[in-house]
Structures are given as structure tokens and as C-alpha cells.
Amino acid sequence: MTPFLDLKRINAAFDIAIRAGIARVIDAGWYILGEECAGFEREFAAFCGSRHCIGVANGLDALTLILRAYGIGPGDEVIVPSNTFIATWLAVSQAGAQPVPVEPDPFTHNIDPARIAAAVTPRTRAIMPVHLYGQPADMAPILEIARRHGLKVIEDAAQAHGARYQGQRAGSLGDAAGFSFYPGKNLGALGDGGAITTSDDELATRLRMLRNYGSSIKYHHEVAGVNSRLDEIQAAVLRAKLPALDADNAARRAVAAQYGEALAGTPVQLPQVIPGAESAWHLMVVGTARRAELQAALSRAQIGHLVHYPTACHLQPAYAGPGWPALPIAERLQGEVLSLPMAPYLSPDDVAEVAGVVRAALA
Ligand SMILES: *Cc1c(COP(=O)(O)O)cnc(C)c1O
């Protein structure tokens, strides 16, 4: 019996530090945009290797606000992966722009750089690669296409806290990046939270205004902003957990390696990591055309499992309507992917048990 993800257990490892952080906020009596948020922004910017971090309310807002701060909106197009969580698309829609889907590499499931150039039009303003399941997208060719066409590159790093690409952290690979601290992410709060990282000074200044009613001077409103701030309690929780992120990701990496060994030679397609990439292993996603059998076997053994994601964005009711190109790779993946338990606390015995069930189910 292994749950898909036990958040209580994840956070129990930080119990003393989290309670001390929350107590600091209570004692300070300052709850919004205070010392904790500023401290976390400094620490997370340093961690990512970016000049700035701007705390916001959630990951969707982080992505939407970056687009707005770059002036991307109605009439503009943003290239997004066809295979991603819907928030990537919704950020573009909320900014008023049009998401233009590009198919993934069928082995990494990340946006295929070789397909991006064909999707660029005179309206394209940005590419928004997602570091899906924790693995950095292949950024070098993406940045090259962006440079050639004068496009911004906005990382959706919501699943990739601490991941690296050619030695550099997710969050410092493009012009700006959006992070989520939803409780189940590799760096998770005890509620909603998000952040933007960037080394673009002007963008950072605009974002600090946008997230706070378009204001940098109290009761003076430069632009029509929003209320999207990382609150002091969540920032204090994140400060308690950030110092352990690299060690937690290393533990996830060891779990992934063990899964890889234990499932070698089975019919499941294992996650493929490209050279130069270091995944944060947010999810352990395998592929099989016999998914229903595998799901049934895991359920019988009381092993948690989920599908990320069962319906491609363009097939969601929210995006119903004509006009989407054929997206056969995303449509195939939605029927074949299956996420196995992945967490830093999983023991070799836990992984061996899950792998044993997978192996037996597909034997
Ligand atoms: C979680 C997630 C988001 C959105 O984050 P929220 O904090 O839930 O708004 C965006 N993109 C991806 C790929 C995600 O996994």
C-alpha cells in the first residue's frame, strides 16, 4: 500500500521550522507584503540564479502577469505545448492572447523545438515552454528560435523547482518564469502560492506594481493591476522548506533511478531525460497502451496512481470550438500516460513494491 502522494508526511519533515515560521508572522503582526515575502523573494531568486523574484498568489497568476507585464494581449499569439496542464493555456487566454499549440517530443513529452518555427506567425509574441513533470524543456533551440523571431521566452516552471538545464536552474533559462507553490509541487506551501523569477529589471518593476493593484506608492495606481500576492504565512512556510529542496530533489532522482532499473525490460515506456537536463522529478510518468490493466492492478494493490493529463487542453470543453490543428501526439499521450507514486520519502522497498505490481500486471 503506497499513496500517490502523502503531503502530511512531506510537511512533517519540516514541522518545527514551519511552526516557527508561522509563529514569526503571528508575532510580527504583519500579514501581507512584509519581511517574510521579501525574504523568500531574495532567497528564491538566489536559488534560481535570477536577479528578481516576485511572489504572487499562485502559478496561474505568475504566468498571466508575466504576459501582461510584457504587454502581450488581444491580437497576440503565444506558443504553448499541446501536452501540458491547462494553466499554461489559461494564462495566455486570461491575458487576452491566443494559445498556439505545438506538439511534444513523444519521448520526453516536452514541447518539440523542431516543430516551433512552423507555428510562428507575424502575431507571435512569446514561446511558453513547460518543464513538464520536472524535466527542463530543450531550451537551447527554443531560445535560438525566439532570438531569430524577436520573441520572449516565458518558462512555465510550475513543476520544475530546482531542475537544471546545462547547469543552469529552471527559472533562469528564459526571459521570465512562473512558479507554483501549490501544496503538491516539489516546493509546496500550505495553501496557494506562486512566484515569478526574472533578470529583467524593468519587467520586475512592472510586475511588483501589477500584483499589488498596479501601485508602487500607496493609493497611487499607475496601471490597472490585480491583487495577487504571496502572503506572509505561505512565504514563511516556503522559507522553511527551500533549504531542503536540493536534497529532496536528489531523493526523487534516486527514486526515479530505482524505478528505471526495476522497470527495465517491461513494456512500459520510461521517462527519457535529455543530455544536459537534470529533472526535478515532480512526477514519475510512464507510458503504456495497456493503461487500464495497469490502473486496475495498482488499485487492487492499493497503490496510488493518477493520469497527467487525461484530456489534452484543446479537447477540454473550455477550449471547445473549431480551429485547432490536428494534435495526434498529445491525443495519444492522454490515453497512455500513467503517474506512479513519486516523493522524496519513498524507500527502496516502496519503489520495489510498486515496480513489482507494474511488472506483474504487464507480464
Ligand atoms: C501547477 C501548475 C500550474 C499552475 O499553478 P497554480 O499554482 O495551481 O495556479 C501551471 N502550470 C503547470 C505546468 C502546473 O503544473
The ligand as a MOL file (V3000), in Angstrom:
LIG
                    3D

  0  0  0     0  0            999 V3000
M  V30 BEGIN CTAB
M  V30 COUNTS 15 15 0 0 0
M  V30 BEGIN ATOM
M  V30 1 C 0.5010 23.6440 -11.1230 0
M  V30 2 C 0.7610 24.1790 -12.4800 0
M  V30 3 C 0.4080 25.4940 -12.8490 0
M  V30 4 C -0.4560 26.3960 -12.0310 0
M  V30 5 O -0.1450 26.5890 -10.7270 0
M  V30 6 P -1.2770 27.0100 -9.6640 0
M  V30 7 O -0.4730 27.4710 -8.5020 0
M  V30 8 O -2.1050 25.8200 -9.3780 0
M  V30 9 O -2.0650 28.1220 -10.2710 0
M  V30 10 C 0.8170 25.9520 -14.0860 0
M  V30 11 N 1.4640 25.1590 -14.9480 0
M  V30 12 C 1.7770 23.8810 -14.6570 0
M  V30 13 C 2.5120 23.0710 -15.6650 0
M  V30 14 C 1.4180 23.3440 -13.4240 0
M  V30 15 O 1.7060 22.0770 -13.1530 0
M  V30 END ATOM
M  V30 BEGIN BOND
M  V30 1 1 1 2
M  V30 2 1 2 3
M  V30 3 2 2 14
M  V30 4 1 3 4
M  V30 5 2 3 10
M  V30 6 1 4 5
M  V30 7 1 5 6
M  V30 8 2 6 7
M  V30 9 1 6 8
M  V30 10 1 6 9
M  V30 11 1 10 11
M  V30 12 2 11 12
M  V30 13 1 12 13
M  V30 14 1 12 14
M  V30 15 1 14 15
M  V30 END BOND
M  V30 END CTAB
M  END
